[in-house]
Amino acid sequence: MVRVFYLPYFFEVFGKCYNGSMNTKPDLYIITGPAGVGKSTVSGKIAGSLSRSALIEGDDIYGQITGGYIQPWEEGNYLSTFWKISINTMKIYLEDGFDVIFNYIVLPEQIDRIRKEFSGYTIRFIVLMVDEDTVILRDSQRPEDLQMKERSIVLLNDFRSYGYKDCHILDTSHMTIDEAVTVAMEDERFIIDEGSGVR
């Protein structure tokens, strides 16, 4: 005997959201925040918990520049080239079915560009933040050549001034890494609404 299933019921039973087709597109996670908030650690944990994922460290991409290297916050930097490479890399992985986790210093105008480039994908935009005492402590625990020192406070205050909506901010001052990862992955407030901005 051939058993016929009513399709909406079938998808409901198997935990799928039925809207005429199965949504199998991968997700894009954009993790940003000042130095010392745990971007790399949280991003790595998220990537490691997904079945098919690509972790893109913005620092690694910018660090590919060798001859004529200029710090990204200095005049004459190569951020224009950096963003071309970063966006193209994200596109390749997403189109091939990988969830993408990207972390770097992402300014408001850059997240607006990402929204336009990846329209149709679910984008989780998460701004990791901490208090001043925590950022100073975490920076001091880095290797000496990677410490930002007073610049870590400058970056923290810069992010406060960007005016990002509270729904995109995750304060990890009193969280463990695992707690921060769980909130970042499960709380739907971080999903960018296509009808509104992030600040």
C-alpha positions in Angstrom: 0.0 0.0 0.0 1.3 3.5 -0.9 1.0 6.0 1.9 0.4 9.6 1.0 1.5 12.3 3.3 0.0 15.8 3.5 3.1 17.9 2.8 2.6 20.7 5.3 2.1 18.1 8.0 5.1 16.1 6.8 7.4 19.1 7.2 5.9 20.0 10.5 6.5 16.5 11.8 10.1 16.5 10.7 10.9 19.9 12.2 10.9 21.9 9.0 9.2 25.2 8.3 7.0 24.7 5.3 6.6 27.7 3.0 6.4 26.0 -0.3 10.0 24.8 -0.4 12.7 23.6 2.0 15.0 26.4 3.2 18.5 24.8 3.1 20.5 28.0 2.7 23.5 28.3 5.1 23.7 31.1 7.6 26.2 34.0 7.9 27.5 35.0 11.3 29.2 38.4 11.5 31.1 38.7 14.9 32.5 42.1 15.7 33.6 44.2 18.7 36.7 45.9 20.0 39.9 44.0 20.8 39.8 41.8 23.9 36.1 40.9 23.8 36.7 37.3 22.5 35.8 37.6 18.8 38.2 34.8 17.7 37.4 32.5 20.6 33.6 32.8 20.3 33.8 32.6 16.4 35.9 29.4 16.6 33.6 27.8 19.1 30.5 28.6 16.9 32.3 27.2 13.8 33.4 24.1 15.6 29.8 23.3 16.7 28.3 23.4 13.2 28.3 20.4 10.9 29.6 22.3 7.8 31.2 25.6 8.4 34.0 28.0 7.4 35.7 30.3 9.9 37.1 33.5 8.3 39.4 35.5 10.5 39.6 39.1 9.2 43.0 39.6 10.8 44.4 36.7 8.8 43.1 38.1 5.5 44.5 41.6 6.2 47.7 40.0 7.4 48.3 38.5 4.0 49.6 41.9 2.9 53.4 41.8 3.3 55.4 44.3 1.3 54.3 47.9 2.2 52.2 46.7 5.1 50.2 49.5 6.8 48.1 49.0 9.9 44.4 49.0 9.2 43.7 52.0 11.4 46.4 54.1 9.7 46.1 56.4 6.7 46.8 54.7 3.4 45.6 51.3 4.7 44.3 48.5 2.4 40.8 48.0 3.8 39.2 48.5 0.4 41.2 45.5 -0.9 40.5 43.6 2.3 36.7 44.0 2.0 36.7 42.8 -1.6 38.6 39.6 -0.6 36.5 39.1 2.5 33.1 39.4 0.8 34.2 37.2 -2.2 35.4 34.6 0.2 32.2 34.6 2.2 30.2 34.3 -1.1 32.2 31.3 -2.3 31.7 29.4 1.0 28.0 30.3 1.3 27.3 29.3 -2.3 28.9 25.9 -1.7 26.7 25.3 1.3 28.9 26.3 4.2 27.7 28.2 7.2 30.2 31.2 7.4 31.5 32.8 10.6 33.4 36.0 9.9 35.0 38.1 12.6 36.7 41.5 12.3 36.2 45.1 13.2 33.0 45.8 11.3 31.8 49.4 11.1 28.1 50.4 10.4 28.7 51.2 6.8 30.3 47.9 6.3 27.5 45.9 7.8 25.1 47.8 5.5 27.2 46.6 2.6 27.1 43.0 3.9 23.3 43.1 4.2 23.0 44.1 0.5 25.6 41.6 -0.7 24.0 38.7 1.1 20.3 39.5 0.8 18.4 36.2 1.1 20.7 34.7 3.6 20.0 34.7 7.4 22.6 37.0 8.9 23.4 37.0 12.6 25.2 40.2 13.5 26.7 40.1 16.9 28.6 42.9 18.6 30.6 41.5 21.5 31.2 44.1 24.2 32.8 44.1 27.7 33.4 46.7 30.4 36.7 48.6 30.6 38.2 46.5 33.5 37.5 43.3 31.5 39.0 44.6 28.3 42.2 45.8 30.1 42.5 42.4 31.8 42.0 40.4 28.7 44.4 42.5 26.7 47.1 42.0 29.4 46.7 38.2 29.0 47.7 38.3 25.3 51.3 37.9 24.2 53.2 41.1 24.5 53.4 41.7 20.7 49.6 41.3 20.3 48.6 43.6 23.2 46.6 46.7 22.1 47.2 48.5 25.5 45.5 52.0 25.5 44.1 51.4 22.0 41.8 48.7 23.4 40.0 51.4 25.4 39.9 53.7 22.4 38.3 50.9 20.3 35.8 50.1 23.1 34.7 53.7 23.2 34.5 53.8 19.4 32.1 50.9 19.4 30.0 52.5 22.1 29.7 55.6 19.8 28.5 53.7 16.8 25.0 53.5 18.2 24.3 49.8 17.4 20.9 48.6 18.5 20.9 46.9 21.9 19.4 43.7 20.2 22.8 43.2 18.4 25.0 43.8 21.5 26.2 40.8 23.6 28.0 41.9 26.8 30.3 39.0 27.7 31.9 40.7 30.8 30.4 38.2 33.2 29.8 35.2 30.8 31.9 32.1 30.1 32.8 31.5 26.5 30.3 28.6 26.3 27.5 30.9 27.6 28.3 33.5 25.1 28.4 31.0 22.2 25.0 29.6 23.2 23.4 33.0 23.3 25.0 34.0 20.0 23.7 30.9 18.2 20.3 30.6 19.8 19.0 34.1 20.4 17.0 35.3 17.4 17.5 39.0 18.4 20.8 39.0 16.5 19.2 38.2 13.2 19.2 41.2 10.9 15.8 42.3 9.9 15.8 43.2 6.2 13.3 46.0 6.9 15.4 47.9 9.4 19.0 48.9 10.2 21.4 47.8 12.9 21.5 51.1 14.7 
